[in-house]
Amino acid sequence: MATLKQVAAHAEVSVQTVSNALNAPHRLRPDTLQRVTKSIELLNYRPNRNARSLRTSAVELIGYCVPSWPNGQAHLVMDQFLHSLCGAAEATGRHILLFTAPTGVDGMPVYEDLHARRLVDGFVLSQTETHDPRHGWLREEQIPFVSFGRVWKETTQPGPFVDVDGAVGCANAVRHLHETGRRRIGFLSWPKTSGLAEDRLSGWRAACQELGLPTKGLAVRCAEDTIDEGARATAELLDSGQAVDGIVAISDILALGALRELGTRGLIAGVDVGVTGFDDSPLASVVSPALTSIRQPMDQIAAELIDILTTDHRRTSDESAGQLRSTTERLLQPELVVRGSSAPG
């Protein structure tokens, strides 16, 4: 394998010039940069990642802990997110290292070991929770990190994040169902302990109030995010005597349960009861009728995460705290994908 000195000799430049070509190409004249780049390609030079990251504090290899889900079940959108995250990293010449770790304090030794061995330069976090021990440790060690998702029940966010406005998404689902003539729109939610659930529930409630629609007794909590629980909650809504004609589900899984229960009762989704889900998972387009769902912009989420993680956001003398937050706290807008479960063709 070629060395930095060999590349410099081949291009007839100094070692520092080759280093600039790799780390600060803007410092070189176009013709010099072209000559050095050609030598790098001809000699198949590959920089020492550890040496480079130590020297420049660059974030080149990014760690991401793959979440574990209850009962070992697969998460419908995780594959989409991982693909987008890897693609966004690779588009900037970086890579993602996937690993597993227990949640909470028990998982901290894994993070410490990965960084101590220089296997990663920074982390993308998910499944963040109130008083998450990772945030404090990463800040103390000055290790770059960014979270996919906000931390609920804290007055200020413990670090940079990218998230999708679930409240807006659920509000848009209510407005869509209202436009199709629905007037009693129920909501299938998760337990009250979930901050994410409360955020999406608030969007449903606000839109119903805005449109003059009832909400009392129309929100049902599901103990788990399963098709069975979605079917059970839908049965509770249909048996409440409130003539429900629309259902906004907090996830595609619960929405699939709603479709199953409607079918069991001989009701047609999109005709008798309009149904929407959340996440626009792969199953949404293959069930019958196809499921209207709120799509999270996975490619944009991943690109924003990588951008925050790899950009120097240290406050300069002319930056205010508000300007700093605007660059490291990004709330993206979802898209409602309309299909037959709410608006049959």
C-alpha positions in Angstrom: 0.0 0.0 0.0 1.3 3.4 -1.0 2.4 5.9 1.7 1.8 9.6 2.0 5.5 10.2 1.1 5.3 8.1 -2.0 2.2 10.0 -3.2 4.0 13.3 -2.6 7.1 12.1 -4.5 4.9 10.9 -7.4 3.0 14.2 -7.6 6.3 16.2 -7.1 4.8 18.1 -4.1 5.4 18.2 -0.4 3.8 15.8 2.1 1.9 18.8 3.5 0.4 19.5 0.1 -0.9 15.9 -0.1 -2.3 16.3 3.4 -4.1 19.5 2.3 -5.5 17.7 -0.8 -7.1 15.2 1.6 -8.2 17.4 4.4 -8.4 21.0 3.1 -8.5 20.9 -0.7 -9.7 24.5 -0.8 -6.2 25.6 0.1 -4.7 24.3 -3.1 -4.7 25.7 -6.7 -7.0 23.6 -9.0 -4.1 22.3 -11.1 -2.1 21.2 -8.0 -5.2 19.5 -6.5 -5.8 17.7 -9.8 -2.2 16.5 -9.9 -2.2 15.2 -6.3 -5.6 13.6 -6.8 -4.4 11.8 -9.9 -1.4 10.4 -8.0 -3.6 9.3 -5.1 -5.7 7.3 -7.6 -2.8 5.9 -9.6 -1.1 4.7 -6.4 -4.3 3.5 -4.8 -3.4 5.5 -1.7 -5.7 4.9 1.3 -5.3 7.3 4.3 -4.9 5.8 7.8 -8.3 6.5 9.2 -7.3 6.4 12.9 -4.3 8.7 12.3 -6.3 11.1 10.3 -9.2 11.3 12.8 -6.8 11.8 15.7 -5.0 14.6 13.8 -8.0 16.4 12.4 -10.8 15.5 15.0 -12.8 14.5 11.9 -15.9 12.3 12.2 -15.3 9.6 9.7 -16.7 6.3 11.1 -20.0 6.7 12.9 -21.5 4.3 15.4 -25.2 3.5 15.5 -26.7 1.1 18.1 -29.4 -1.1 16.4 -32.4 -1.0 18.7 -33.9 -4.2 20.0 -37.7 -4.5 19.8 -40.1 -6.4 22.1 -40.3 -10.1 21.5 -37.6 -9.9 18.9 -40.0 -8.5 16.3 -38.7 -6.5 13.3 -39.5 -2.8 13.1 -41.2 -1.9 9.8 -39.2 1.2 9.1 -35.8 0.3 10.6 -34.5 -1.2 7.4 -35.5 2.0 5.5 -33.8 4.2 8.1 -30.6 2.1 8.2 -30.3 2.1 4.4 -30.8 5.9 4.3 -28.3 6.5 7.1 -25.6 4.4 5.4 -26.3 6.1 2.1 -26.1 9.6 3.6 -22.8 8.7 5.4 -21.2 7.2 2.3 -22.2 10.2 0.2 -19.8 12.2 2.3 -17.0 9.6 2.3 -18.0 8.2 5.7 -19.3 4.9 7.0 -21.7 3.5 9.6 -20.6 0.9 12.2 -23.6 -1.0 13.5 -23.5 -2.5 17.0 -25.9 -3.6 19.8 -25.9 -2.6 23.4 -28.3 -2.8 26.4 -30.4 0.3 27.1 -29.5 2.7 29.8 -26.5 2.5 32.1 -25.9 -1.1 31.2 -25.0 -0.2 27.6 -22.5 2.5 28.4 -19.4 0.1 28.5 -20.1 -0.7 24.8 -20.0 3.0 23.8 -16.9 3.6 26.0 -15.1 0.6 24.4 -15.9 1.6 20.8 -14.5 5.1 21.3 -11.5 4.0 23.4 -10.4 1.6 20.6 -10.9 4.4 18.0 -13.5 2.2 16.2 -15.8 5.2 15.9 -15.4 8.9 15.9 -19.0 9.9 16.8 -22.5 8.4 17.3 -26.0 8.7 16.0 -28.4 7.9 18.8 -32.0 6.7 18.7 -34.5 5.5 21.3 -33.4 8.4 23.5 -35.1 8.7 26.9 -35.4 11.1 29.8 -32.1 11.3 31.7 -30.4 9.1 29.0 -26.9 8.5 30.4 -25.4 8.6 26.9 -25.9 12.3 26.5 -23.9 13.4 29.6 -21.1 11.0 28.9 -20.7 12.0 25.3 -20.7 15.7 26.2 -18.2 15.2 28.9 -15.9 13.2 26.6 -16.4 15.8 23.8 -17.5 13.0 21.5 -19.7 14.2 18.6 -23.3 12.9 18.7 -26.7 13.6 17.3 -30.1 12.0 18.1 -32.8 10.8 15.8 -35.8 11.9 17.9 -36.4 14.4 20.7 -36.1 13.5 24.4 -39.5 14.0 26.0 -40.3 15.4 29.5 -37.1 17.5 29.6 -37.2 21.3 29.6 -34.3 21.6 27.1 -32.9 19.0 24.7 -29.7 17.4 26.0 -28.0 17.5 22.6 -28.5 18.1 18.9 -31.4 16.2 17.3 -33.3 15.6 14.1 -37.0 14.7 14.4 -40.2 14.6 12.4 -43.2 16.6 13.6 -45.6 13.9 14.5 -48.2 16.3 15.8 -48.4 18.0 12.4 -48.6 14.6 10.7 -51.6 13.4 12.8 -53.3 16.8 12.4 -53.0 16.5 8.6 -54.5 13.0 8.8 -57.5 14.4 10.7 -58.0 17.2 8.1 -57.8 14.7 5.3 -60.4 12.4 6.8 -62.6 15.5 7.5 -62.3 16.5 3.8 -63.6 13.0 2.8 -66.7 13.6 5.0 -65.7 12.0 8.3 -67.0 13.7 11.4 -66.3 11.3 14.3 -62.6 10.5 14.1 -61.1 8.2 16.7 -57.4 7.9 17.6 -55.4 4.7 18.4 -52.6 5.6 20.7 -49.8 4.0 22.8 -49.5 4.2 26.6 -49.4 7.6 28.3 -45.8 7.1 29.3 -44.7 7.6 25.7 -43.8 11.2 25.0 -44.0 10.4 21.3 -47.5 9.2 21.7 -48.6 12.3 23.6 -47.1 14.5 20.8 -49.0 12.7 18.1 -52.2 12.6 20.2 -51.9 16.4 20.6 -51.9 16.8 16.9 -55.1 14.7 16.5 -56.8 16.6 19.4 -55.8 20.1 18.0 -57.1 19.3 14.5 -60.4 18.0 15.9 -60.9 21.1 18.0 -60.0 23.3 15.0 -62.6 21.6 12.9 -65.2 21.4 15.6 -65.1 17.6 15.8 -65.7 15.7 19.1 -62.8 14.1 21.0 -64.3 12.8 24.2 -64.1 9.1 24.5 -62.5 8.8 21.0 -58.9 8.2 21.9 -58.1 4.6 22.9 -54.7 3.5 24.4 -53.1 0.3 23.2 -50.8 -1.6 25.6 -48.5 -2.7 22.8 -47.8 -1.8 19.2 -49.3 -4.9 17.8 -52.0 -5.8 15.2 -54.0 -7.6 17.9 -54.0 -4.4 20.1 -55.0 -2.3 17.1 -57.9 -4.7 16.4 -59.0 -4.6 20.1 -58.8 -0.8 20.3 -60.8 -0.5 17.1 -63.5 -2.8 18.5 -63.6 -0.6 21.6 -64.2 2.4 19.4 -66.9 0.7 17.2 -68.7 -0.6 20.3 -68.7 2.8 22.1 -72.0 3.8 20.4 -70.4 6.9 18.9 -70.7 6.0 15.2 -67.0 6.3 14.5 -66.4 6.9 10.8 -62.7 7.7 10.8 -59.6 6.3 12.6 -56.2 7.9 12.9 -53.7 5.3 14.2 -50.3 6.3 15.7 -48.6 3.5 13.7 -49.1 1.4 10.7 -49.2 -1.7 12.9 -52.2 -0.4 14.9 -53.8 0.7 11.6 -53.4 -2.8 10.2 -55.2 -4.1 13.3 -58.0 -1.6 12.6 -58.3 -2.9 9.0 -58.5 -6.5 10.3 -61.3 -5.6 12.8 -63.3 -3.7 10.2 -63.0 -6.7 7.8 -64.2 -9.0 10.5 -67.3 -6.9 11.0 -68.0 -6.7 7.3 -67.1 -3.0 7.1 -65.1 -1.6 4.2 -62.1 0.6 5.0 -62.3 3.8 3.0 -66.0 3.5 2.5 -67.6 2.8 5.9 -64.6 4.0 8.0 -61.6 5.9 6.8 -58.3 4.7 8.3 -54.8 6.2 8.4 -51.5 5.0 9.8 -48.1 6.4 10.5 -44.6 5.6 9.0 -45.7 4.5 5.5 -44.0 1.1 6.1 -43.6 -1.4 3.3 -46.8 -3.2 4.4 -48.9 0.0 3.8 -48.9 -0.4 0.0 -49.5 -4.2 -0.1 -52.5 -4.7 2.1 -56.0 -4.4 0.7 -57.2 -1.7 0.7 -53.8 0.0 0.6 -53.2 2.0 3.8 -53.1 5.8 3.8 -50.1 6.6 6.0 -47.9 9.5 7.2 -44.5 9.1 5.6 -41.3 10.2 7.4 -38.7 11.7 5.1 -36.0 9.0 5.8 -33.5 10.2 3.3 -33.7 13.8 4.5 -33.6 12.7 8.2 -30.4 10.7 7.5 -28.8 13.6 5.6 -29.6 16.1 8.4 -28.2 13.7 11.0 -24.9 13.3 9.1 -24.7 17.0 8.4 -25.1 18.0 12.1 -22.7 15.3 13.2 -19.9 16.2 10.8 -20.2 20.0 10.9 -18.4 22.0 13.5 -21.1 23.7 15.6 -18.9 25.2 18.3 -20.2 28.6 19.1 -18.2 31.5 17.7 -18.1 35.0 19.2 -20.9 36.3 17.0 -23.3 33.4 17.4 -26.2 33.6 19.8 -27.6 30.6 21.5 -30.7 30.8 19.4 -28.6 30.7 16.2 -26.7 27.7 17.5 -29.9 25.8 18.3 -31.3 26.5 14.9 -28.5 24.6 13.3 -28.6 21.6 15.7 -32.3 21.1 16.3 -34.1 20.3 13.1 -37.8 19.4 13.0 -38.9 18.0 9.6 -42.3 17.8 8.1 -44.0 14.5 7.2 -46.0 13.7 4.1 -49.5 12.2 4.1 -49.6 9.4 1.4 -53.2 8.9 0.5 -54.4 5.4 -0.5 -57.6 3.4 -0.5 -58.1 2.9 3.2 -59.3 6.5 3.5 -60.2 7.6 0.0 -61.1 4.8 -2.4 -60.6 5.5 -6.1 
